[in-house]
C-alpha cells in the first residue's frame, strides 16, 4: 500500500552508456532488476596499458566527462568530443577523435561482446564497478548543498544520478540519506533504498557549464559523512517517465 503523501516528482532521468563519459538525459527509461537498459555498457581505457578511465583519481582523465554519449535506436553507442560530430563507437574513427582530444592513445571498449554492434571483434574491458542498479538524488539534497556552499554549482551532472526527484527542501537535511531501508514507488517502479552514495573526487571536476570546485566534496565530507544521494535495488521493474510521482511504500 502506498502512503498518501507525495514526496516529489521525477524531474530528470539519466543513463550513462559509457562509464565516466557524459550521460544521456532522457524523458523515459526502462528499468530492469539489474538496472537501466543501456546503462554503463562501455568503458574508456588508456590503450597503452588498458587502464580504465578514473577521473576521480587521475588528472589525465579530467576531460572525459565532457565527451558526449548517446545510444541509437538500435542501441549502438555514439560519442562526440566537444565541438565534434557524432561517431559510432567502438571504432577506429571514434578512438582517433577521443585520443586526439585527450592527448594520449585511448580506446572505447564494451564490457561484454553483446553490448557492441554486430560484427565487433575487438577487445573487451572489465567493468570498474557497479555499486547498485539505481542511483537516486533529490533536488532537496542539492538545495541543502547549495545552502552550505552558495558560491558553488550544485549541478546533478556532478553526481551522475539515474533518477532526479524534484521535492521541497528540508531545512538542515539531505533527506534521502535518512531513508536507508525504506521502500519507494516511482510510478509503477518499486525500489528499496539500500545505502547512501559515498562521493569521490569526480564531484569536483569541471564540466560544460561549471568549473572545478573542491569545496563541493569538502562540504559533503563535513556535513553528510561524504554522501549525497542513495543507491537503490529494484523490487519491481518498470518504465519511468519525467513527471512520475514518488511515494513511500
C-alpha positions as protocol buffer text, in pm:
chain_id: "A"
residue {
  index: 1
  type: UNK
  ca { x: 0 y: 0 z: 0 }
}
residue {
  index: 2
  type: UNK
  ca { x: 129 y: 348 z: -86 }
}
residue {
  index: 3
  type: UNK
  ca { x: 147 y: 635 z: 159 }
}
residue {
  index: 4
  type: UNK
  ca { x: -85 y: 919 z: 66 }
}
residue {
  index: 5
  type: UNK
  ca { x: 190 y: 1178 z: 91 }
}
residue {
  index: 6
  type: UNK
  ca { x: 356 y: 1269 z: -237 }
}
residue {
  index: 7
  type: UNK
  ca { x: 732 y: 1304 z: -182 }
}
residue {
  index: 8
  type: UNK
  ca { x: 806 y: 1455 z: -520 }
}
residue {
  index: 9
  type: UNK
  ca { x: 807 y: 1402 z: -894 }
}
residue {
  index: 10
  type: UNK
  ca { x: 1074 y: 1286 z: -1136 }
}
residue {
  index: 11
  type: UNK
  ca { x: 1242 y: 1588 z: -1293 }
}
residue {
  index: 12
  type: UNK
  ca { x: 1541 y: 1428 z: -1471 }
}
residue {
  index: 13
  type: UNK
  ca { x: 1632 y: 1082 z: -1598 }
}
residue {
  index: 14
  type: UNK
  ca { x: 1988 y: 987 z: -1696 }
}
residue {
  index: 15
  type: UNK
  ca { x: 2168 y: 688 z: -1832 }
}
residue {
  index: 16
  type: UNK
  ca { x: 2540 y: 658 z: -1891 }
}
residue {
  index: 17
  type: UNK
  ca { x: 2614 y: 435 z: -2191 }
}
residue {
  index: 18
  type: UNK
  ca { x: 2989 y: 465 z: -2126 }
}
residue {
  index: 19
  type: UNK
  ca { x: 3133 y: 486 z: -1775 }
}
residue {
  index: 20
  type: UNK
  ca { x: 3291 y: 825 z: -1686 }
}
residue {
  index: 21
  type: UNK
  ca { x: 3175 y: 988 z: -2013 }
}
residue {
  index: 22
  type: UNK
  ca { x: 2887 y: 1238 z: -2018 }
}
residue {
  index: 23
  type: UNK
  ca { x: 2543 y: 1093 z: -1959 }
}
residue {
  index: 24
  type: UNK
  ca { x: 2238 y: 1097 z: -2182 }
}
residue {
  index: 25
  type: UNK
  ca { x: 1934 y: 1285 z: -2047 }
}
residue {
  index: 26
  type: UNK
  ca { x: 1607 y: 1115 z: -2140 }
}
residue {
  index: 27
  type: UNK
  ca { x: 1234 y: 1165 z: -2099 }
}
residue {
  index: 28
  type: UNK
  ca { x: 1176 y: 797 z: -2019 }
}
residue {
  index: 29
  type: UNK
  ca { x: 1386 y: 498 z: -1918 }
}
residue {
  index: 30
  type: UNK
  ca { x: 1327 y: 125 z: -1890 }
}
residue {
  index: 31
  type: UNK
  ca { x: 1444 y: -25 z: -1562 }
}
residue {
  index: 32
  type: UNK
  ca { x: 1507 y: -396 z: -1511 }
}
residue {
  index: 33
  type: UNK
  ca { x: 1617 y: -578 z: -1196 }
}
residue {
  index: 34
  type: UNK
  ca { x: 1983 y: -527 z: -1290 }
}
residue {
  index: 35
  type: UNK
  ca { x: 1940 y: -159 z: -1373 }
}
residue {
  index: 36
  type: UNK
  ca { x: 1857 y: 77 z: -1657 }
}
residue {
  index: 37
  type: UNK
  ca { x: 1852 y: -67 z: -2006 }
}
residue {
  index: 38
  type: UNK
  ca { x: 2154 y: 77 z: -2190 }
}
residue {
  index: 39
  type: UNK
  ca { x: 2336 y: 198 z: -1878 }
}
residue {
  index: 40
  type: UNK
  ca { x: 2712 y: 151 z: -1841 }
}
residue {
  index: 41
  type: UNK
  ca { x: 2779 y: -81 z: -2131 }
}
residue {
  index: 42
  type: UNK
  ca { x: 3120 y: 58 z: -2234 }
}
residue {
  index: 43
  type: UNK
  ca { x: 3443 y: 177 z: -2078 }
}
residue {
  index: 44
  type: UNK
  ca { x: 3723 y: 407 z: -2191 }
}
residue {
  index: 45
  type: UNK
  ca { x: 4080 y: 281 z: -2147 }
}
residue {
  index: 46
  type: UNK
  ca { x: 4434 y: 402 z: -2195 }
}
residue {
  index: 47
  type: UNK
  ca { x: 4528 y: 189 z: -2495 }
}
residue {
  index: 48
  type: UNK
  ca { x: 4891 y: 162 z: -2387 }
}
residue {
  index: 49
  type: UNK
  ca { x: 4823 y: -24 z: -2062 }
}
residue {
  index: 50
  type: UNK
  ca { x: 4447 y: -99 z: -2066 }
}
residue {
  index: 51
  type: UNK
  ca { x: 4391 y: 119 z: -1757 }
}
residue {
  index: 52
  type: UNK
  ca { x: 4023 y: 214 z: -1737 }
}
residue {
  index: 53
  type: UNK
  ca { x: 3935 y: 584 z: -1703 }
}
residue {
  index: 54
  type: UNK
  ca { x: 3947 y: 714 z: -1345 }
}
residue {
  index: 55
  type: UNK
  ca { x: 3862 y: 1086 z: -1349 }
}
residue {
  index: 56
  type: UNK
  ca { x: 3821 y: 1074 z: -972 }
}
residue {
  index: 57
  type: UNK
  ca { x: 4186 y: 979 z: -921 }
}
residue {
  index: 58
  type: UNK
  ca { x: 4398 y: 1091 z: -1216 }
}
residue {
  index: 59
  type: UNK
  ca { x: 4401 y: 1436 z: -1379 }
}
residue {
  index: 60
  type: UNK
  ca { x: 4476 y: 1288 z: -1722 }
}
residue {
  index: 61
  type: UNK
  ca { x: 4111 y: 1176 z: -1733 }
}
residue {
  index: 62
  type: UNK
  ca { x: 3955 y: 1506 z: -1623 }
}
residue {
  index: 63
  type: UNK
  ca { x: 3836 y: 1596 z: -1974 }
}
residue {
  index: 64
  type: UNK
  ca { x: 3649 y: 1266 z: -2015 }
}
residue {
  index: 65
  type: UNK
  ca { x: 3313 y: 1384 z: -1866 }
}
residue {
  index: 66
  type: UNK
  ca { x: 3292 y: 1640 z: -2148 }
}
residue {
  index: 67
  type: UNK
  ca { x: 3276 y: 1364 z: -2412 }
}
residue {
  index: 68
  type: UNK
  ca { x: 2908 y: 1319 z: -2503 }
}
residue {
  index: 69
  type: UNK
  ca { x: 2740 y: 981 z: -2544 }
}
residue {
  index: 70
  type: UNK
  ca { x: 2411 y: 852 z: -2675 }
}
residue {
  index: 71
  type: UNK
  ca { x: 2258 y: 525 z: -2788 }
}
residue {
  index: 72
  type: UNK
  ca { x: 2100 y: 494 z: -3132 }
}
residue {
  index: 73
  type: UNK
  ca { x: 1756 y: 338 z: -3179 }
}
residue {
  index: 74
  type: UNK
  ca { x: 1941 y: 12 z: -3243 }
}
residue {
  index: 75
  type: UNK
  ca { x: 2110 y: 62 z: -2903 }
}
residue {
  index: 76
  type: UNK
  ca { x: 2451 y: 120 z: -3059 }
}
residue {
  index: 77
  type: UNK
  ca { x: 2689 y: 367 z: -2896 }
}
residue {
  index: 78
  type: UNK
  ca { x: 2774 y: 704 z: -3048 }
}
residue {
  index: 79
  type: UNK
  ca { x: 3020 y: 954 z: -2899 }
}
residue {
  index: 80
  type: UNK
  ca { x: 3118 y: 1313 z: -2970 }
}
residue {
  index: 81
  type: UNK
  ca { x: 3409 y: 1517 z: -2837 }
}
residue {
  index: 82
  type: UNK
  ca { x: 3338 y: 1888 z: -2770 }
}
residue {
  index: 83
  type: UNK
  ca { x: 3258 y: 2065 z: -3099 }
}
residue {
  index: 84
  type: UNK
  ca { x: 3289 y: 1731 z: -3279 }
}
residue {
  index: 85
  type: UNK
  ca { x: 3038 y: 1524 z: -3474 }
}
residue {
  index: 86
  type: UNK
  ca { x: 2872 y: 1207 z: -3352 }
}
residue {
  index: 87
  type: UNK
  ca { x: 3077 y: 896 z: -3433 }
}
residue {
  index: 88
  type: UNK
  ca { x: 2989 y: 528 z: -3394 }
}
residue {
  index: 89
  type: UNK
  ca { x: 3182 y: 352 z: -3118 }
}
residue {
  index: 90
  type: UNK
  ca { x: 3373 y: 139 z: -3057 }
}
residue {
  index: 91
  type: UNK
  ca { x: 3567 y: 203 z: -3376 }
}
residue {
  index: 92
  type: UNK
  ca { x: 3891 y: 336 z: -3518 }
}
residue {
  index: 93
  type: UNK
  ca { x: 3748 y: 679 z: -3606 }
}
residue {
  index: 94
  type: UNK
  ca { x: 3597 y: 743 z: -3262 }
}
residue {
  index: 95
  type: UNK
  ca { x: 3915 y: 620 z: -3092 }
}
residue {
  index: 96
  type: UNK
  ca { x: 4122 y: 861 z: -3302 }
}
residue {
  index: 97
  type: UNK
  ca { x: 3895 y: 1153 z: -3211 }
}
residue {
  index: 98
  type: UNK
  ca { x: 3896 y: 1070 z: -2839 }
}
residue {
  index: 99
  type: UNK
  ca { x: 4272 y: 1014 z: -2838 }
}
residue {
  index: 100
  type: UNK
  ca { x: 4335 y: 1349 z: -3006 }
}
residue {
  index: 101
  type: UNK
  ca { x: 4110 y: 1521 z: -2754 }
}
residue {
  index: 102
  type: UNK
  ca { x: 4280 y: 1360 z: -2454 }
}
residue {
  index: 103
  type: UNK
  ca { x: 4635 y: 1387 z: -2595 }
}
residue {
  index: 104
  type: UNK
  ca { x: 4712 y: 1019 z: -2541 }
}
residue {
  index: 105
  type: UNK
  ca { x: 4608 y: 693 z: -2705 }
}
residue {
  index: 106
  type: UNK
  ca { x: 4268 y: 590 z: -2575 }
}
residue {
  index: 107
  type: UNK
  ca { x: 4006 y: 337 z: -2678 }
}
residue {
  index: 108
  type: UNK
  ca { x: 3637 y: 278 z: -2609 }
}
residue {
  index: 109
  type: UNK
  ca { x: 3561 y: -87 z: -2541 }
}
residue {
  index: 110
  type: UNK
  ca { x: 3249 y: -283 z: -2444 }
}
residue {
  index: 111
  type: UNK
  ca { x: 3221 y: -459 z: -2111 }
}
residue {
  index: 112
  type: UNK
  ca { x: 3052 y: -752 z: -2286 }
}
residue {
  index: 113
  type: UNK
  ca { x: 3067 y: -851 z: -2651 }
}
residue {
  index: 114
  type: UNK
  ca { x: 2689 y: -839 z: -2685 }
}
residue {
  index: 115
  type: UNK
  ca { x: 2694 y: -468 z: -2595 }
}
residue {
  index: 116
  type: UNK
  ca { x: 2879 y: -375 z: -2914 }
}
residue {
  index: 117
  type: UNK
  ca { x: 2736 y: -351 z: -3266 }
}
residue {
  index: 118
  type: UNK
  ca { x: 2706 y: -677 z: -3460 }
}
residue {
  index: 119
  type: UNK
  ca { x: 3040 y: -783 z: -3604 }
}
residue {
  index: 120
  type: UNK
  ca { x: 3254 y: -618 z: -3337 }
}
residue {
  index: 121
  type: UNK
  ca { x: 3558 y: -838 z: -3274 }
}
residue {
  index: 122
  type: UNK
  ca { x: 3782 y: -601 z: -3080 }
}
residue {
  index: 123
  type: UNK
  ca { x: 3894 y: -626 z: -2719 }
}
residue {
  index: 124
  type: UNK
  ca { x: 3671 y: -601 z: -2413 }
}
residue {
  index: 125
  type: UNK
  ca { x: 3743 y: -426 z: -2085 }
}
residue {
  index: 126
  type: UNK
  ca { x: 3637 y: -511 z: -1731 }
}
residue {
  index: 127
  type: UNK
  ca { x: 3375 y: -304 z: -1551 }
}
residue {
  index: 128
  type: UNK
  ca { x: 3539 y: -94 z: -1282 }
}
residue {
  index: 129
  type: UNK
  ca { x: 3242 y: -141 z: -1051 }
}
residue {
  index: 130
  type: UNK
  ca { x: 2865 y: -136 z: -1044 }
}
residue {
  index: 131
  type: UNK
  ca { x: 2760 y: -35 z: -695 }
}
residue {
  index: 132
  type: UNK
  ca { x: 2383 y: -77 z: -733 }
}
residue {
  index: 133
  type: UNK
  ca { x: 2119 y: -83 z: -1008 }
}
residue {
  index: 134
  type: UNK
  ca { x: 1983 y: 270 z: -949 }
}
residue {
  index: 135
  type: UNK
  ca { x: 2128 y: 596 z: -815 }
}
residue {
  index: 136
  type: UNK
  ca { x: 1858 y: 837 z: -692 }
}
residue {
  index: 137
  type: UNK
  ca { x: 1908 y: 1201 z: -596 }
}
residue {
  index: 138
  type: UNK
  ca { x: 1661 y: 1465 z: -480 }
}
residue {
  index: 139
  type: UNK
  ca { x: 1661 y: 1836 z: -552 }
}
residue {
  index: 140
  type: UNK
  ca { x: 1614 y: 1881 z: -176 }
}
residue {
  index: 141
  type: UNK
  ca { x: 1965 y: 1747 z: -118 }
}
residue {
  index: 142
  type: UNK
  ca { x: 2101 y: 1964 z: -397 }
}
residue {
  index: 143
  type: UNK
  ca { x: 1934 y: 2263 z: -229 }
}
residue {
  index: 144
  type: UNK
  ca { x: 2097 y: 2170 z: 102 }
}
residue {
  index: 145
  type: UNK
  ca { x: 2438 y: 2155 z: -67 }
}
residue {
  index: 146
  type: UNK
  ca { x: 2373 y: 2493 z: -229 }
}
residue {
  index: 147
  type: UNK
  ca { x: 2280 y: 2641 z: 109 }
}
residue {
  index: 148
  type: UNK
  ca { x: 2609 y: 2517 z: 254 }
}
residue {
  index: 149
  type: UNK
  ca { x: 2812 y: 2629 z: -49 }
}
residue {
  index: 150
  type: UNK
  ca { x: 2624 y: 2921 z: -208 }
}
residue {
  index: 151
  type: UNK
  ca { x: 2903 y: 3015 z: -449 }
}
residue {
  index: 152
  type: UNK
  ca { x: 2919 y: 2661 z: -589 }
}
residue {
  index: 153
  type: UNK
  ca { x: 2719 y: 2492 z: -864 }
}
residue {
  index: 154
  type: UNK
  ca { x: 2512 y: 2203 z: -731 }
}
residue {
  index: 155
  type: UNK
  ca { x: 2452 y: 2058 z: -1077 }
}
residue {
  index: 156
  type: UNK
  ca { x: 2317 y: 1698 z: -1088 }
}
residue {
  index: 157
  type: UNK
  ca { x: 2580 y: 1613 z: -1352 }
}
residue {
  index: 158
  type: UNK
  ca { x: 2849 y: 1633 z: -1084 }
}
residue {
  index: 159
  type: UNK
  ca { x: 2689 y: 1331 z: -916 }
}
residue {
  index: 160
  type: UNK
  ca { x: 2575 y: 1114 z: -1210 }
}
residue {
  index: 161
  type: UNK
  ca { x: 2230 y: 1013 z: -1081 }
}
residue {
  index: 162
  type: UNK
  ca { x: 1991 y: 798 z: -1280 }
}
residue {
  index: 163
  type: UNK
  ca { x: 1676 y: 950 z: -1128 }
}
residue {
  index: 164
  type: UNK
  ca { x: 1646 y: 1306 z: -1001 }
}
residue {
  index: 165
  type: UNK
  ca { x: 1333 y: 1373 z: -796 }
}
residue {
  index: 166
  type: UNK
  ca { x: 1206 y: 1727 z: -750 }
}
residue {
  index: 167
  type: UNK
  ca { x: 1096 y: 1774 z: -390 }
}
residue {
  index: 168
  type: UNK
  ca { x: 1073 y: 2060 z: -144 }
}
residue {
  index: 169
  type: UNK
  ca { x: 1389 y: 2142 z: 52 }
}
residue {
  index: 170
  type: UNK
  ca { x: 1409 y: 2007 z: 407 }
}
residue {
  index: 171
  type: UNK
  ca { x: 1590 y: 2258 z: 625 }
}
residue {
  index: 172
  type: UNK
  ca { x: 1921 y: 2127 z: 752 }
}
residue {
  index: 173
  type: UNK
  ca { x: 1879 y: 1787 z: 586 }
}
residue {
  index: 174
  type: UNK
  ca { x: 1992 y: 1573 z: 296 }
}
residue {
  index: 175
  type: UNK
  ca { x: 1661 y: 1384 z: 318 }
}
residue {
  index: 176
  type: UNK
  ca { x: 1712 y: 1068 z: 111 }
}
residue {
  index: 177
  type: UNK
  ca { x: 2027 y: 986 z: 310 }
}
residue {
  index: 178
  type: UNK
  ca { x: 1789 y: 930 z: 604 }
}
residue {
  index: 179
  type: UNK
  ca { x: 1569 y: 685 z: 413 }
}
residue {
  index: 180
  type: UNK
  ca { x: 1804 y: 383 z: 409 }
}
residue {
  index: 181
  type: UNK
  ca { x: 1599 y: 62 z: 417 }
}
residue {
  index: 182
  type: UNK
  ca { x: 1274 y: 229 z: 311 }
}
residue {
  index: 183
  type: UNK
  ca { x: 1080 y: 131 z: 2 }
}
residue {
  index: 184
  type: UNK
  ca { x: 969 y: 374 z: -270 }
}
residue {
  index: 185
  type: UNK
  ca { x: 722 y: 371 z: -553 }
}
residue {
  index: 186
  type: UNK
  ca { x: 800 y: 583 z: -860 }
}
residue {
  index: 187
  type: UNK
  ca { x: 511 y: 535 z: -1095 }
}
residue {
  index: 188
  type: UNK
  ca { x: 494 y: 155 z: -1129 }
}
residue {
  index: 189
  type: UNK
  ca { x: 860 y: 109 z: -1029 }
}
residue {
  index: 190
  type: UNK
  ca { x: 926 y: -27 z: -680 }
}
residue {
  index: 191
  type: UNK
  ca { x: 1265 y: 32 z: -517 }
}
residue {
  index: 192
  type: UNK
  ca { x: 1440 y: -36 z: -186 }
}
residue {
  index: 193
  type: UNK
  ca { x: 1692 y: 225 z: -74 }
}
residue {
  index: 194
  type: UNK
  ca { x: 1997 y: 17 z: 6 }
}
residue {
  index: 195
  type: UNK
  ca { x: 2274 y: 259 z: 109 }
}
residue {
  index: 196
  type: UNK
  ca { x: 2395 y: 619 z: 84 }
}
residue {
  index: 197
  type: UNK
  ca { x: 2606 y: 715 z: -216 }
}
residue {
  index: 198
  type: UNK
  ca { x: 2957 y: 795 z: -97 }
}
residue {
  index: 199
  type: UNK
  ca { x: 3106 y: 1069 z: -311 }
}
residue {
  index: 200
  type: UNK
  ca { x: 3450 y: 1077 z: -467 }
}
residue {
  index: 201
  type: UNK
  ca { x: 3677 y: 1319 z: -650 }
}
residue {
  index: 202
  type: UNK
  ca { x: 3461 y: 1306 z: -963 }
}
residue {
  index: 203
  type: UNK
  ca { x: 3229 y: 1560 z: -798 }
}
residue {
  index: 204
  type: UNK
  ca { x: 3492 y: 1836 z: -805 }
}
residue {
  index: 205
  type: UNK
  ca { x: 3575 y: 1808 z: -1177 }
}
residue {
  index: 206
  type: UNK
  ca { x: 3461 y: 2083 z: -1413 }
}
residue {
  index: 207
  type: UNK
  ca { x: 3216 y: 2005 z: -1691 }
}
residue {
  index: 208
  type: UNK
  ca { x: 3027 y: 2207 z: -1951 }
}
residue {
  index: 209
  type: UNK
  ca { x: 2866 y: 2492 z: -1760 }
}
residue {
  index: 210
  type: UNK
  ca { x: 3059 y: 2471 z: -1434 }
}
residue {
  index: 211
  type: UNK
  ca { x: 3419 y: 2488 z: -1314 }
}
residue {
  index: 212
  type: UNK
  ca { x: 3625 y: 2257 z: -1092 }
}
residue {
  index: 213
  type: UNK
  ca { x: 3525 y: 2306 z: -728 }
}
residue {
  index: 214
  type: UNK
  ca { x: 3694 y: 2112 z: -443 }
}
residue {
  index: 215
  type: UNK
  ca { x: 3460 y: 2276 z: -192 }
}
residue {
  index: 216
  type: UNK
  ca { x: 3172 y: 2061 z: -320 }
}
residue {
  index: 217
  type: UNK
  ca { x: 3332 y: 1746 z: -181 }
}
residue {
  index: 218
  type: UNK
  ca { x: 3463 y: 1921 z: 131 }
}
residue {
  index: 219
  type: UNK
  ca { x: 3109 y: 2024 z: 227 }
}
residue {
  index: 220
  type: UNK
  ca { x: 2974 y: 1673 z: 173 }
}
residue {
  index: 221
  type: UNK
  ca { x: 3253 y: 1526 z: 386 }
}
residue {
  index: 222
  type: UNK
  ca { x: 3192 y: 1782 z: 661 }
}
residue {
  index: 223
  type: UNK
  ca { x: 2811 y: 1786 z: 663 }
}
residue {
  index: 224
  type: UNK
  ca { x: 2690 y: 1449 z: 532 }
}
residue {
  index: 225
  type: UNK
  ca { x: 2963 y: 1191 z: 602 }
}
residue {
  index: 226
  type: UNK
  ca { x: 3091 y: 1202 z: 241 }
}
residue {
  index: 227
  type: UNK
  ca { x: 2744 y: 1121 z: 97 }
}
residue {
  index: 228
  type: UNK
  ca { x: 2492 y: 1264 z: -147 }
}
residue {
  index: 229
  type: UNK
  ca { x: 2202 y: 1069 z: -292 }
}
residue {
  index: 230
  type: UNK
  ca { x: 2129 y: 699 z: -243 }
}
residue {
  index: 231
  type: UNK
  ca { x: 2167 y: 365 z: -415 }
}
residue {
  index: 232
  type: UNK
  ca { x: 1858 y: 154 z: -472 }
}
residue {
  index: 233
  type: UNK
  ca { x: 1776 y: -205 z: -562 }
}
residue {
  index: 234
  type: UNK
  ca { x: 1483 y: -288 z: -789 }
}
residue {
  index: 235
  type: UNK
  ca { x: 1188 y: -478 z: -639 }
}
residue {
  index: 236
  type: UNK
  ca { x: 957 y: -441 z: -939 }
}
residue {
  index: 237
  type: UNK
  ca { x: 1092 y: -334 z: -1279 }
}
residue {
  index: 238
  type: UNK
  ca { x: 900 y: -76 z: -1482 }
}
residue {
  index: 239
  type: UNK
  ca { x: 934 y: 212 z: -1721 }
}
residue {
  index: 240
  type: UNK
  ca { x: 977 y: 554 z: -1560 }
}
residue {
  index: 241
  type: UNK
  ca { x: 897 y: 891 z: -1716 }
}
residue {
  index: 242
  type: UNK
  ca { x: 968 y: 1251 z: -1623 }
}
residue {
  index: 243
  type: UNK
  ca { x: 672 y: 1367 z: -1416 }
}
residue {
  index: 244
  type: UNK
  ca { x: 611 y: 1033 z: -1242 }
}
residue {
  index: 245
  type: UNK
  ca { x: 525 y: 1066 z: -873 }
}
residue {
  index: 246
  type: UNK
  ca { x: 740 y: 925 z: -592 }
}
residue {
  index: 247
  type: UNK
  ca { x: 586 y: 798 z: -268 }
}
residue {
  index: 248
  type: UNK
  ca { x: 693 y: 583 z: 22 }
}
residue {
  index: 249
  type: UNK
  ca { x: 560 y: 228 z: 21 }
}
